[in-house]
Amino acid sequence: MSHVPHDLAAEFPGQAGRIQALKHADDRFADLVERYHVVNRALHRMEERIEPVSEETERASRLERLHLKDEIARALAAVTA
């Protein structure tokens, strides 16, 4: 398992400008991005064993991050459609 942070710029290459614009235009999207960052930072700390947790907690956090990333991807796709 790679312990590289999954920031949105890496997850959605070339879309940083679109993410910023949508964050300013859509409060719901801004909330999704903020929640993603919070979960992502916490998960990175778990993976690095800075804040050890159970495997179940780490797995649940991964699923939450994936769910948020999917929602962000849908929102970005809707803007380009």
VOPAGU-2260 file (C-alpha; in pm, 1 decimal, decimal comma):
REM VOPAGU-2260
SITE   aa  ch    i         X         Y         Z
SITE  MET   A    0       0,0       0,0       0,0
SITE  SER   A    1     132,5     340,7     -92,8
SITE  HIS   A    2     126,9     597,1     182,3
SITE  VAL   A    3     121,6     895,8     -48,4
SITE  PRO   A    4    -144,3    1156,0      32,7
SITE  HIS   A    5    -426,5    1152,0    -221,9
SITE  ASP   A    6    -477,1    1525,1    -263,0
SITE  LEU   A    7    -733,1    1635,2    -517,9
SITE  ALA   A    8    -473,4    1787,9    -751,5
SITE  ALA   A    9    -317,4    1442,3    -788,1
SITE  GLU   A   10    -652,7    1264,3    -809,2
SITE  PHE   A   11    -787,8    1502,0   -1076,4
SITE  PRO   A   12    -483,9    1618,4   -1275,8
SITE  GLY   A   13    -539,3    1928,5   -1483,0
SITE  GLN   A   14    -862,1    2018,7   -1304,3
SITE  ALA   A   15    -730,5    2232,9   -1018,3
SITE  GLY   A   16    -875,4    2548,7   -1174,0
SITE  ARG   A   17   -1214,7    2388,8   -1223,7
SITE  ILE   A   18   -1213,4    2259,3    -865,2
SITE  GLN   A   19   -1131,8    2607,8    -731,7
SITE  ALA   A   20   -1399,3    2773,8    -944,0
SITE  LEU   A   21   -1663,5    2522,4    -840,5
SITE  LYS   A   22   -1566,4    2557,7    -473,9
SITE  HIS   A   23   -1637,5    2931,1    -496,6
SITE  ALA   A   24   -1960,1    2889,5    -690,9
SITE  ASP   A   25   -2116,8    2594,6    -506,7
SITE  ASP   A   26   -2131,3    2566,6    -127,6
SITE  ARG   A   27   -2221,6    2197,1    -142,6
SITE  PHE   A   28   -1917,0    2124,5    -358,2
SITE  ALA   A   29   -1696,9    2331,4    -125,6
SITE  ASP   A   30   -1824,0    2120,9     164,7
SITE  LEU   A   31   -1743,6    1798,9     -24,4
SITE  VAL   A   32   -1390,3    1919,4     -93,1
SITE  GLU   A   33   -1337,0    2020,4     269,4
SITE  ARG   A   34   -1470,6    1686,6     396,4
SITE  TYR   A   35   -1244,1    1505,5     147,6
SITE  HIS   A   36    -940,2    1695,9     276,2
SITE  VAL   A   37   -1025,5    1622,1     640,2
SITE  VAL   A   38   -1076,4    1250,0     575,8
SITE  ASN   A   39    -771,1    1231,9     350,5
SITE  ARG   A   40    -542,3    1397,3     608,3
SITE  ALA   A   41    -673,7    1170,8     885,0
SITE  LEU   A   42    -632,0     861,3     668,5
SITE  HIS   A   43    -278,1     955,9     575,3
SITE  ARG   A   44    -194,4     985,7     946,7
SITE  MET   A   45    -349,9     642,7    1003,6
SITE  GLU   A   46    -151,7     485,2     719,8
SITE  GLU   A   47     173,1     636,1     846,5
SITE  ARG   A   48      89,7     503,6    1194,2
SITE  ILE   A   49     109,8     854,7    1336,3
SITE  GLU   A   50    -238,2     791,6    1471,3
SITE  PRO   A   51    -279,6     413,1    1484,4
SITE  VAL   A   52    -635,4     284,2    1461,5
SITE  SER   A   53    -802,2     -50,3    1403,6
SITE  GLU   A   54    -803,9    -199,9    1054,8
SITE  GLU   A   55   -1181,3    -156,3    1051,5
SITE  THR   A   56   -1153,2     217,7    1119,8
SITE  GLU   A   57    -886,9     259,5     852,4
SITE  ARG   A   58   -1097,3      64,1     600,0
SITE  ALA   A   59   -1405,3     274,0     681,8
SITE  SER   A   60   -1202,1     590,8     627,3
SITE  ARG   A   61   -1079,9     463,9     290,4
SITE  LEU   A   62   -1437,7     393,4     185,8
SITE  GLU   A   63   -1548,3     737,2     299,1
SITE  ARG   A   64   -1266,3     900,9     101,2
SITE  LEU   A   65   -1360,6     697,8    -204,9
SITE  HIS   A   66   -1726,8     796,4    -169,8
SITE  LEU   A   67   -1633,8    1164,2    -142,4
SITE  LYS   A   68   -1399,1    1138,2    -440,8
SITE  ASP   A   69   -1680,3     981,4    -645,6
SITE  GLU   A   70   -1915,3    1266,6    -551,1
SITE  ILE   A   71   -1650,2    1522,2    -645,5
SITE  ALA   A   72   -1591,8    1345,5    -979,7
SITE  ARG   A   73   -1966,2    1349,6   -1054,2
SITE  ALA   A   74   -1986,0    1719,1    -975,8
SITE  LEU   A   75   -1688,6    1793,8   -1202,2
SITE  ALA   A   76   -1838,7    1584,3   -1481,0
SITE  ALA   A   77   -2170,6    1768,1   -1450,8
SITE  VAL   A   78   -1994,4    2101,7   -1497,6
SITE  THR   A   79   -1826,9    1984,5   -1818,3
SITE  ALA   A   80   -2142,6    1822,9   -1955,6
